[in-house]
């Protein structure tokens, strides 16, 4: 039987050390380093996410408890609490954004080999943001309202593999549309978002770039119906071509779809708005239902990773922890895509957390997690002559 290293070490092999060191040089992250490398910091913060450590002490002591097993991870010893705290506060968080982008490329290549839910070939993306509450007394830089602090995670979810393809961390008071206006999409992309992104000028800008979008129509929107289409599904109550008149020139030149869909589960109607005129109304409705996947991603991120509380109070430490949480989510998505076993993300992380330092073949365990590992090889004892 061939010997294998720990499962944690096999997870770290998903990251190219050469690419990681190039990222370190690019961001000059080790300019004032004295022994503690960025790779060691990355291992500690990834252990924080996968091992769900709640403090710097739990991170450093958890690694120190496996002292004899750290050399194969690429670090000589567990860091001290003060050393890790200083690194999180001063080493640029942009390093981990770059590491996230490097791993995202591998995940997208794997996701492209899988099946697609829709028949159309357009790229489908969901755009949304979630608020992460912070104590204003400790995080005075994270202004949200007069008595409350928060940061906001803006995310773009790629529905091919449900991968986070873009993320941005801002103060809680930054509106979603400010970040959305800075995004650039390939022509033909379909972007789905909720009513919080309603901006008719931005809608017109997307239309001019050849980008399709699906959202919900606000109740106070002014429009003129120019065409009524034949209903093709029993849950479609209305399918109209309209022209917005709410903001003058921002909507006059754009013909849009207004679709009323009945939700049998919640016994209510949804009024959808889209600039795609060719898709069936039922397809537009299915696209908007897919937006729920980004809500599920936020839920999994907050429940599975260490993102609701932080081990540092500075801007740099908080963003470092958020980006390592997103890296951990990419690792879990990669394992889900790679495994033949139908893993639920929460179960995968729970069992993975128990086996981080177990010496076992990761890929065999992913496919058959409840099979016992093969027995160790029996070494033949030397013969003794009396």
C-alpha positions in Angstrom: 0.0 0.0 0.0 1.3 3.4 -0.9 1.7 5.8 2.0 -0.3 9.1 1.9 0.0 12.3 3.8 -2.7 13.9 5.9 -6.0 15.1 4.3 -5.1 18.7 5.1 -1.9 18.3 3.2 -3.7 16.9 0.2 -6.1 19.8 0.3 -3.2 22.2 0.2 -1.9 20.5 -2.9 -4.8 22.2 -4.7 -2.8 25.4 -4.5 0.3 25.7 -6.6 3.2 26.8 -4.4 4.9 28.5 -7.4 1.8 30.6 -8.2 1.4 31.3 -4.5 5.0 32.6 -4.2 4.4 34.7 -7.4 1.4 36.3 -5.7 3.5 37.0 -2.5 6.1 38.8 -4.6 3.4 40.7 -6.6 1.9 42.1 -3.4 5.2 42.4 -1.5 3.6 40.5 1.4 6.8 39.3 3.0 8.7 42.6 2.7 9.3 42.8 6.5 8.8 39.1 7.3 11.0 37.6 10.0 10.7 33.9 9.8 6.9 33.6 9.6 6.0 33.1 5.9 2.8 34.0 4.1 2.3 30.3 3.4 2.3 29.7 7.2 -0.2 32.4 7.6 -2.4 30.9 4.9 -2.3 27.5 6.5 -3.3 29.0 9.8 -6.2 30.9 8.4 -7.4 28.0 6.2 -7.2 25.9 9.4 -9.4 28.5 11.1 -12.0 28.1 8.4 -12.0 24.3 7.9 -11.4 23.6 11.6 -13.8 26.3 12.6 -11.5 27.8 15.3 -13.1 30.6 17.2 -10.0 32.6 18.2 -6.3 33.1 17.6 -5.6 30.8 20.6 -7.7 28.0 19.1 -5.9 28.4 15.8 -2.4 28.3 17.2 -3.1 25.7 19.9 -4.9 23.5 17.4 -1.9 23.5 15.1 0.5 23.1 18.0 -1.4 20.0 19.1 -0.4 18.5 15.7 3.2 19.7 16.0 4.7 16.5 14.7 2.5 16.7 11.6 3.2 20.2 10.4 6.4 19.8 8.5 4.7 18.0 5.7 2.4 21.1 5.3 5.4 23.3 4.6 5.8 25.0 7.9 8.3 24.1 10.7 6.1 24.9 13.7 2.8 26.4 14.7 2.9 30.2 14.9 2.6 32.2 18.1 -0.6 34.0 18.8 1.0 37.5 18.6 2.8 36.5 15.4 -0.4 35.5 13.6 -2.2 38.5 14.9 0.5 40.8 13.5 0.5 39.1 10.1 -3.3 39.4 9.8 -3.1 43.1 10.7 -0.2 44.1 8.4 0.1 41.7 5.5 -2.0 42.8 2.5 -5.4 41.0 2.2 -5.1 41.4 -1.6 -2.7 38.4 -1.5 -5.6 36.1 -0.6 -7.8 37.6 -3.2 -5.2 36.6 -5.8 -5.0 33.1 -4.3 -8.8 32.9 -4.5 -8.7 33.9 -8.2 -6.0 31.2 -8.9 -8.1 28.5 -7.4 -11.3 29.8 -9.1 -9.7 29.0 -12.5 -9.2 25.3 -11.5 -12.8 25.1 -10.2 -14.3 26.7 -13.4 -12.4 24.2 -15.5 -13.9 21.4 -13.5 -17.4 22.9 -13.5 -17.3 23.3 -17.3 -17.2 19.5 -17.6 -20.5 19.0 -15.7 -24.1 19.2 -16.8 -26.0 22.5 -17.2 -29.4 23.0 -15.8 -30.7 25.1 -18.7 -30.7 24.5 -22.4 -29.4 27.9 -23.4 -25.7 28.4 -23.7 -25.6 31.9 -22.1 -23.6 32.4 -19.0 -26.0 32.7 -16.0 -24.8 34.8 -13.0 -26.6 35.9 -9.8 -25.7 39.2 -8.2 -26.4 40.0 -4.5 -24.9 41.3 -1.3 -25.2 40.2 2.4 -24.6 42.2 5.6 -22.2 40.9 8.3 -22.9 42.6 11.6 -20.0 43.9 13.6 -19.7 45.6 17.0 -19.2 49.3 16.4 -17.2 49.8 19.6 -14.5 47.3 18.3 -14.9 48.0 14.5 -15.3 51.7 14.5 -14.2 51.8 10.8 -17.2 49.7 9.7 -19.9 52.4 9.8 -23.4 51.1 9.0 -25.8 53.2 11.1 -25.5 55.4 14.2 -25.4 52.5 16.7 -24.4 49.6 14.5 -21.3 48.5 12.6 -21.3 46.1 9.6 -19.5 45.1 6.5 -21.2 44.1 3.3 -20.0 41.2 1.1 -21.0 41.8 -2.6 -21.0 38.5 -4.6 -21.4 37.3 -8.1 -22.4 33.6 -8.3 -21.6 31.6 -11.4 -24.4 29.0 -11.8 -21.9 26.6 -13.6 -20.9 24.8 -10.4 -22.4 27.5 -8.2 -19.0 29.2 -7.8 -18.4 32.7 -6.4 -16.8 34.4 -9.5 -16.5 37.9 -8.0 -16.5 39.2 -4.4 -16.0 42.7 -2.9 -16.0 43.6 0.8 -17.1 47.2 1.7 -18.5 49.0 4.7 -22.1 48.2 5.5 -23.5 51.5 4.3 -22.2 51.2 0.7 -25.2 50.6 -1.5 -25.2 47.5 -3.8 -25.7 49.5 -7.0 -22.4 51.3 -6.5 -20.5 48.1 -6.7 -22.8 46.7 -9.5 -22.0 49.7 -11.8 -18.3 48.8 -11.6 -18.8 45.2 -12.9 -18.2 44.2 -16.5 -19.8 41.2 -18.1 -19.3 39.4 -21.4 -21.9 40.1 -24.1 -24.7 37.6 -23.9 -24.4 37.0 -20.2 -27.7 36.7 -18.2 -27.5 38.5 -14.8 -30.3 38.0 -12.2 -30.7 40.2 -9.2 -33.4 41.4 -6.8 -35.2 44.8 -6.6 -32.4 46.3 -4.5 -30.5 46.8 -7.8 -33.2 48.8 -9.5 -31.5 51.5 -11.5 -33.0 52.3 -14.9 -29.9 54.0 -16.2 -27.9 51.0 -15.3 -30.5 48.8 -17.0 -30.0 50.9 -20.1 -26.3 50.6 -19.9 -26.5 46.8 -19.7 -28.8 46.7 -22.6 -26.3 48.7 -24.7 -23.6 46.2 -23.8 -25.6 43.2 -25.0 -26.2 41.9 -21.5 -29.5 40.3 -20.5 -30.9 40.7 -17.0 -33.9 39.4 -14.9 -35.2 41.1 -11.8 -38.5 42.0 -10.1 -40.5 45.1 -11.0 -41.1 47.7 -8.3 -44.7 48.3 -7.5 -44.5 52.1 -8.2 -42.9 51.7 -11.6 -44.6 53.7 -14.4 -44.8 51.9 -17.8 -46.8 51.7 -21.0 -47.9 48.3 -22.4 -47.2 48.0 -26.1 -47.9 44.3 -26.6 -49.6 41.4 -24.9 -48.3 38.0 -25.6 -50.0 34.6 -25.6 -49.7 32.7 -22.3 -47.8 29.4 -22.7 -47.8 28.1 -19.1 -50.6 27.7 -16.5 -48.5 29.5 -13.9 -47.9 32.5 -16.2 -50.7 35.1 -15.5 -49.4 37.8 -17.8 -46.7 38.3 -20.4 -46.4 41.9 -21.8 -43.9 44.1 -23.7 -43.7 47.4 -22.0 -41.7 50.7 -22.1 -40.7 52.4 -18.9 -41.7 56.0 -18.5 -40.6 56.5 -14.9 -37.2 58.1 -15.7 -37.8 59.6 -19.1 -34.9 58.9 -21.5 -33.5 56.1 -19.2 -36.4 53.9 -20.2 -38.2 55.2 -23.3 -35.9 53.5 -25.8 -35.9 50.0 -24.2 -38.6 47.4 -24.7 -38.9 45.1 -21.7 -40.8 42.0 -20.6 -43.2 42.3 -17.8 -44.1 38.8 -16.6 -46.5 37.9 -13.8 -45.9 34.5 -12.3 -48.0 32.6 -9.8 -46.1 31.0 -6.9 -48.0 27.9 -5.9 -45.8 27.3 -2.8 -46.3 30.7 -1.3 -49.7 31.4 -2.9 -48.7 34.8 -4.3 -47.8 36.5 -7.6 -44.3 37.7 -8.6 -43.9 40.5 -11.2 -40.7 40.0 -13.1 -38.9 42.4 -15.4 -36.4 41.4 -18.1 -34.9 42.7 -21.3 -34.8 39.3 -22.9 -37.6 39.2 -25.5 -37.1 35.7 -27.0 -37.1 33.3 -24.1 -40.4 31.8 -23.0 -42.0 33.4 -20.0 -41.6 30.1 -18.1 -37.9 30.2 -18.8 -37.6 33.8 -17.4 -39.5 32.6 -14.3 -37.1 29.6 -13.9 -34.1 31.9 -14.2 -35.4 34.2 -11.4 -36.0 31.1 -9.2 -32.4 30.2 -9.7 -31.5 33.5 -7.9 -32.3 31.6 -4.7 -28.9 29.7 -5.1 -27.0 32.8 -4.1 -29.1 33.1 -0.9 -28.2 29.4 -0.2 -24.5 30.2 -0.8 -24.6 33.1 1.7 -26.4 30.8 4.2 -23.7 28.1 3.7 -20.9 30.6 4.0 -22.1 31.9 7.3 -23.0 28.6 8.8 -20.0 26.5 7.5 -17.2 29.0 7.6 -15.8 31.4 10.2 -17.3 34.7 9.0 -19.8 35.8 11.6 -17.1 36.6 14.2 -13.5 37.6 13.5 -10.1 36.9 15.1 -8.9 40.5 14.4 -10.4 43.9 14.5 -8.5 45.8 11.8 -9.7 46.3 8.2 -6.9 44.1 6.9 -7.5 41.3 9.4 -11.3 41.2 8.6 -10.8 41.2 4.9 -8.1 38.5 5.2 -10.5 36.3 7.1 -13.4 36.9 4.6 -11.2 36.0 1.6 -9.9 32.8 3.3 -13.5 31.9 4.0 -14.3 32.3 0.3 -11.2 30.2 -0.5 -12.5 27.5 1.8 -15.9 27.6 0.1 -14.1 27.1 -3.3 -12.2 24.1 -1.8 -15.5 22.5 -0.7 -17.1 23.2 -4.1 -14.1 21.6 -5.8 -14.4 18.5 -3.7 -18.1 18.3 -4.4 -17.6 18.5 -8.1 -14.8 16.0 -8.0 -16.5 13.4 -5.8 -18.8 10.6 -7.0 -20.6 10.6 -3.7 -23.5 13.0 -3.4 -22.1 15.2 -0.7 -24.1 17.9 1.1 -21.8 20.8 1.8 -22.5 20.9 5.5 -21.9 17.1 5.9 -18.7 17.3 3.8 -17.3 20.1 6.0 -18.3 18.4 9.3 -16.6 15.1 8.4 -13.7 16.8 6.8 -13.1 18.8 10.0 -12.8 15.5 11.9 -10.3 14.1 9.5 -8.0 17.0 8.7 -4.9 15.4 10.1 -5.8 11.8 9.4 -3.4 10.1 7.0 -5.8 8.7 4.4 -6.3 9.0 0.6 -8.5 12.1 0.2 -10.0 11.2 -3.1 -10.8 7.6 -2.2 -12.5 8.9 1.0 -14.5 11.4 -1.0 -16.0 8.7 -3.2 -16.6 6.2 -0.4 -16.6 8.2 2.9 -18.1 5.4 5.1 -15.8 2.6 4.0 -13.0 1.8 6.5 -9.5 2.6 5.4 -7.3 -0.2 4.2 -5.2 -1.8 6.9 -1.6 -0.7 7.2 1.0 -3.0 5.5 2.4 -5.7 7.8 6.1 -5.4 8.1 7.9 -8.8 8.1 9.9 -9.4 11.3 13.5 -10.6 10.8 14.1 -14.2 11.5 16.1 -15.0 14.6 18.2 -18.1 14.9 18.4 -19.8 18.2 
